[in-house]
Amino acid sequence: MTTEQGHPGLYVHVPFCSAKCIYCGFFSLPSVRLIPDWLEALEVEAGLYVPLYSAFDTLYLGGGTPSRLRVRDLELLLGLLRANFSFRAGTEITLEMNPEDARPETMEALLALGVNRLNLGVQSFDEAALSFMGRRHGAVQSIGAIEAARKAGFRNLGLDLIYGLPGQSVDSWLENLDRALEYRPEHLSCYQLTLEPATLLERMVRQGETVLPGEEESRRLFLATSKYLTGAGFLHYEVSNFARGEGFVSRHNSKYWRREPYLGLGPSAHSFRENRRWWNHRSLKGYLSDLDSGQRPLAGEERLSREDVFLESVCLGLRTCRGIDLDLVQNSPGALPAVEEIVHNGLGILKEGRLIPTPEGMVVADSLALLLLDYSCG
């Protein structure tokens, strides 16, 4: 079984934030002091991978908070990437930005640097929700950021939103979506608030300071989101992601779900190529130290077995509107009854030789994958 191949994508982890949100499990530091050292190390790391990659067709600047970089730092970053790697014509270049960093002059500079896709971390238009999450912006700043992006000329704008907050009703969440749609974004990422280890939110829940919605409440919120946004013309193309048509699907993130190759640079970044996965130190100190000695800053790696590839292909495929090719499971004698059960229960449909999850199926995507695997191995 081989990986679906395509042009590789490039991810750069920018590990700097102004402060830590209560739910965030990503690696980041509430300081910008080491940005020059990080940039120097990143240039060394990029050089170590030049022989392996001919050209990329997506570039994603994530974090952390990439918009914490000054325009001059972003110029240096994109300059060193272009000096080491080739990028195909029409490369999708995405940058994550927090609303408080969205100054008009910054927006114009980003476009001039070639950034053509912007993700704004709005998270909510409700002030109480923003305060609870530890965000450092208000709804007014989010609206100002959206308007600044449009005025600068961004035509591929995504908004990140979070639902499933303590006490949140379906109606109040749909009011948030309604506010978001007023600004006609091309993309919406709607993430359910989840517990990540060693976060402030995890401690709050463990100590009984707050309670997150239960399974049935979460299910209702998810289905209401899918129904509302597809009714507004959006394509629900992955569990948490919606696009205003195929042309605005995240090409970079789709590589993860399709198991296409990608290279990750920066501390904690992951990479994937030819059924091999490797990841960097989740520590800026360890990252800088390894690169100072001229070696790749690897914390670990793994070679995926045939069984691992099968598991990933099923699990990731059933998170998306593409589903999985039935050829993937055709040699498993127990798979057909599992497929029939999934379709009978309204959790999937058969279309052009593929098993496609319905919204109800996406709610339990991991369970669908386990069902197929159990039947296949039984």
C-alpha positions in Angstrom: 0.0 0.0 0.0 1.6 3.3 -1.0 1.1 6.9 0.0 -1.0 9.1 -2.3 1.6 11.3 -3.9 1.5 15.0 -4.8 3.7 18.0 -4.6 5.0 18.4 -1.0 3.9 21.1 1.3 6.1 23.2 3.7 5.1 24.0 7.2 7.0 26.5 9.4 6.3 26.6 13.2 6.6 30.1 14.6 6.9 29.4 18.4 6.1 32.8 19.7 3.0 34.2 21.4 2.1 37.2 23.5 0.6 34.9 26.1 -0.9 31.4 26.4 -4.6 30.8 25.9 -6.2 28.4 28.4 -6.9 25.6 25.9 -3.7 25.8 23.8 -1.6 22.6 23.7 0.7 23.8 20.9 4.4 24.6 21.6 4.9 28.3 22.1 6.8 30.8 24.2 5.3 34.1 25.5 8.4 36.1 24.4 9.9 37.4 21.2 13.4 37.8 22.5 14.8 34.8 20.6 13.3 35.5 17.2 16.7 36.4 15.7 18.2 33.1 17.0 15.2 31.1 15.7 15.6 32.7 12.3 19.3 31.8 12.1 18.6 28.2 13.2 15.7 27.9 10.7 18.0 28.9 7.8 20.4 26.1 8.9 17.6 23.6 9.1 16.2 24.5 5.7 19.7 24.0 4.2 19.8 20.5 5.6 16.7 19.5 3.6 17.6 21.1 0.3 18.8 17.8 -1.3 15.5 16.1 -0.5 12.9 18.5 -1.9 12.7 20.0 -5.4 9.7 22.2 -5.1 6.7 22.9 -2.8 3.2 24.1 -3.8 2.0 25.1 -0.4 3.6 27.1 2.5 1.8 27.3 5.8 3.1 29.7 8.6 1.6 28.5 11.8 2.4 28.4 15.5 2.4 29.9 18.0 1.4 33.2 16.5 3.2 34.0 13.2 1.8 37.5 13.3 4.0 38.2 16.3 6.8 38.6 13.8 7.6 42.1 12.6 7.3 42.7 8.9 11.1 42.8 8.7 11.3 39.3 10.4 8.7 38.0 7.9 10.7 39.3 5.0 13.8 37.5 6.4 11.8 34.3 6.9 10.3 34.2 3.4 13.6 35.3 1.9 15.5 32.4 3.5 12.8 29.9 2.5 12.9 31.1 -1.1 16.7 31.1 -1.1 16.8 27.4 -0.2 13.7 26.0 -1.8 11.7 26.3 -5.0 8.0 27.1 -5.0 5.7 26.3 -7.9 3.7 28.9 -9.6 0.4 29.5 -7.8 1.8 28.3 -4.4 -0.8 28.7 -1.6 0.9 30.7 1.1 -1.1 30.8 4.4 -0.3 32.9 7.5 -2.1 32.6 10.8 -2.8 36.0 12.4 -4.4 37.2 15.7 -6.8 40.1 15.4 -4.7 42.3 17.7 -1.8 42.1 15.2 -3.8 43.2 12.2 -2.6 46.7 11.4 -3.4 48.0 7.9 0.2 48.4 7.0 1.0 44.9 8.1 -1.8 43.5 5.8 -0.5 45.4 2.8 3.1 44.2 3.5 1.9 40.5 3.8 0.3 40.7 0.3 3.5 42.3 -1.1 5.5 39.4 0.4 3.3 36.9 -1.4 1.0 35.8 1.4 -2.3 35.0 -0.4 -4.3 33.2 2.3 -5.0 34.6 5.7 -6.4 32.8 8.8 -7.7 35.1 11.5 -7.9 33.6 15.0 -11.2 35.3 15.8 -12.4 32.3 18.0 -15.6 34.1 19.0 -17.6 37.3 18.6 -18.8 37.0 22.2 -16.8 39.1 24.7 -17.5 36.8 27.7 -16.3 33.8 25.6 -13.1 35.6 24.6 -12.4 36.5 28.2 -12.9 32.9 29.4 -10.5 31.6 26.7 -7.8 34.1 27.6 -7.8 35.8 24.2 -6.2 39.2 24.0 -8.6 40.8 21.6 -12.3 41.7 21.5 -15.0 41.5 18.9 -14.3 45.0 17.7 -10.7 44.2 17.0 -11.8 41.1 15.0 -14.1 43.1 12.9 -11.4 45.7 12.3 -8.9 42.9 11.3 -11.4 41.5 8.8 -12.1 44.9 7.3 -8.3 45.7 7.1 -7.7 42.4 5.3 -10.4 43.1 2.8 -9.2 46.7 2.2 -5.6 45.5 1.7 -6.9 43.1 -1.0 -7.1 39.6 0.6 -9.5 37.5 -1.4 -8.9 34.2 0.5 -9.8 34.9 4.1 -10.4 32.3 6.8 -11.8 32.7 10.3 -11.1 30.3 13.1 -13.9 29.8 15.6 -14.3 27.7 18.7 -17.5 26.1 20.0 -18.4 23.9 22.9 -17.7 26.3 25.7 -19.2 25.8 29.2 -22.9 26.6 29.1 -23.0 27.4 25.4 -26.3 26.7 23.7 -26.9 25.9 20.1 -28.7 29.2 19.6 -25.8 31.3 21.0 -23.3 29.4 18.9 -25.4 29.9 15.7 -25.5 33.6 16.5 -21.6 33.5 16.4 -21.7 31.8 13.0 -24.3 34.4 11.8 -21.9 37.2 12.8 -19.1 35.5 11.0 -21.1 35.1 7.8 -21.8 38.8 7.7 -18.2 39.3 6.6 -18.4 36.6 3.8 -15.2 34.7 4.7 -14.0 32.2 2.1 -13.2 29.6 4.8 -14.3 28.8 8.3 -12.6 26.4 10.8 -14.9 25.5 13.6 -13.1 23.7 16.3 -14.7 22.1 19.3 -13.1 23.1 22.6 -11.2 20.0 23.7 -8.9 19.2 26.7 -5.2 19.2 25.9 -2.8 17.8 28.5 -1.0 20.3 30.8 -3.2 23.3 29.8 -4.9 25.6 32.2 -8.3 24.4 30.9 -7.4 20.8 31.7 -6.6 21.8 35.2 -9.8 23.8 35.6 -11.9 20.9 34.4 -10.0 18.4 36.6 -10.4 20.7 39.7 -14.2 21.1 39.0 -13.9 24.8 38.2 -15.7 24.5 34.9 -17.6 21.8 33.0 -17.5 21.2 29.2 -20.5 20.1 27.2 -21.3 16.3 27.3 -21.3 14.0 24.3 -24.9 14.7 23.3 -24.6 18.4 23.6 -21.4 18.3 21.5 -23.2 16.2 18.9 -26.0 18.7 18.6 -23.5 21.6 18.3 -21.6 19.8 15.6 -24.6 18.9 13.5 -26.1 22.3 13.9 -22.8 23.8 12.6 -22.7 21.5 9.6 -26.4 22.1 8.7 -26.1 25.9 9.1 -23.0 26.3 7.0 -23.8 23.9 4.3 -27.2 25.7 4.1 -25.3 28.9 3.6 -23.4 27.4 0.6 -20.2 26.1 2.3 -18.6 22.8 1.5 -18.1 20.7 4.7 -14.9 19.1 3.5 -13.4 17.9 6.8 -14.7 17.4 10.3 -13.8 21.0 11.4 -13.4 22.8 8.1 -15.8 24.5 5.7 -15.0 26.3 2.4 -17.0 28.5 0.1 -16.4 26.0 -2.8 -13.6 23.7 -3.8 -11.4 26.7 -4.8 -11.1 27.7 -1.1 -10.3 24.3 0.4 -7.0 24.5 2.3 -4.6 22.9 -0.1 -1.9 22.6 2.6 -4.0 21.0 5.3 -5.5 18.6 2.8 -2.1 17.1 2.3 -2.3 15.8 5.9 -5.6 14.1 5.4 -4.6 12.7 2.0 -1.2 11.5 3.4 0.8 13.5 0.9 4.4 14.5 1.7 5.1 17.6 3.8 8.2 19.1 5.5 7.9 20.8 8.9 10.6 23.3 10.0 10.8 24.8 13.5 10.6 23.4 17.0 7.8 20.7 17.4 7.2 20.6 13.7 6.3 17.2 12.1 7.2 15.9 8.6 6.0 13.0 6.5 7.6 11.4 3.4 7.4 7.9 1.9 5.6 6.4 5.0 8.3 7.8 7.3 7.3 10.4 9.9 9.7 12.5 12.0 9.4 15.4 14.4 11.5 18.1 16.0 12.3 18.9 19.6 9.4 20.5 21.5 11.9 22.9 23.0 13.5 26.0 21.5 16.7 25.3 23.5 17.0 21.8 22.1 16.2 23.0 18.6 18.8 25.8 18.6 21.4 23.5 20.2 21.2 20.8 17.6 21.2 23.2 14.7 24.1 25.1 16.2 26.1 21.9 15.8 24.8 21.4 12.2 22.5 18.4 12.9 18.8 18.0 12.3 16.9 18.8 15.5 15.0 15.5 15.7 13.2 14.3 18.8 12.0 11.1 17.1 10.9 9.3 14.0 9.0 6.2 12.9 8.6 4.1 9.8 4.9 3.2 9.2 4.1 -0.5 8.7 1.6 -1.7 6.1 -0.9 -2.0 9.0 -0.1 1.6 10.1 -0.7 2.9 6.6 -4.1 1.1 6.4 -5.1 2.5 9.8 -4.1 6.1 8.9 -5.7 5.9 5.5 -9.1 4.8 6.9 -9.0 7.1 10.0 -8.0 10.2 8.0 -10.2 9.5 5.0 -13.3 9.2 7.1 -12.8 12.7 8.5 -13.3 14.2 5.1 -16.0 14.6 2.4 -13.8 12.4 0.1 -14.2 9.4 2.4 -12.3 6.3 1.5 -11.9 4.3 -1.7 -13.6 0.9 -1.2 -10.6 -0.6 -2.9 -8.7 0.2 0.3 -10.7 -2.5 2.2 -11.7 -4.8 -0.6 -9.2 -7.5 0.4 -10.6 -7.6 4.0 -13.4 -10.2 4.1 -15.2 -8.6 7.0 -15.2 -5.0 5.6 -18.3 -5.4 3.5 -20.7 -6.0 6.4 -19.1 -3.1 8.2 -19.7 -0.8 5.2 -23.3 -2.0 5.0 -23.8 -1.3 8.7 -22.4 2.2 8.4 -24.7 3.0 5.4 -27.7 1.3 7.0 -27.3 3.5 10.2 -27.1 6.7 8.1 -23.4 7.3 9.0 -22.2 7.0 5.4 -23.2 6.8 1.8 -21.7 4.9 -1.2 -20.8 7.1 -4.2 -18.6 6.3 -7.2 -16.8 3.5 -5.4 -16.1 5.4 -2.2 -17.6 5.4 1.3 -18.4 9.0 2.2 -19.3 9.9 5.8 -22.5 11.9 6.4 -22.5 14.7 9.0 -23.7 12.1 11.5 -20.8 9.9 10.5 -18.3 12.7 10.9 -19.5 13.1 14.5 -18.2 9.6 15.1 -15.5 9.4 12.5 -13.0 7.6 14.8 -15.6 5.1 15.7 -16.4 4.4 12.0 -12.7 3.7 11.4 -12.6 1.4 14.4 -15.7 -0.5 13.2 -14.1 -1.1 9.7 -10.8 -2.1 11.3 -12.5 -4.5 13.8 -14.5 -6.2 11.0 -11.4 -6.3 8.7 -9.3 -8.0 11.4 -12.1 -10.2 12.7 
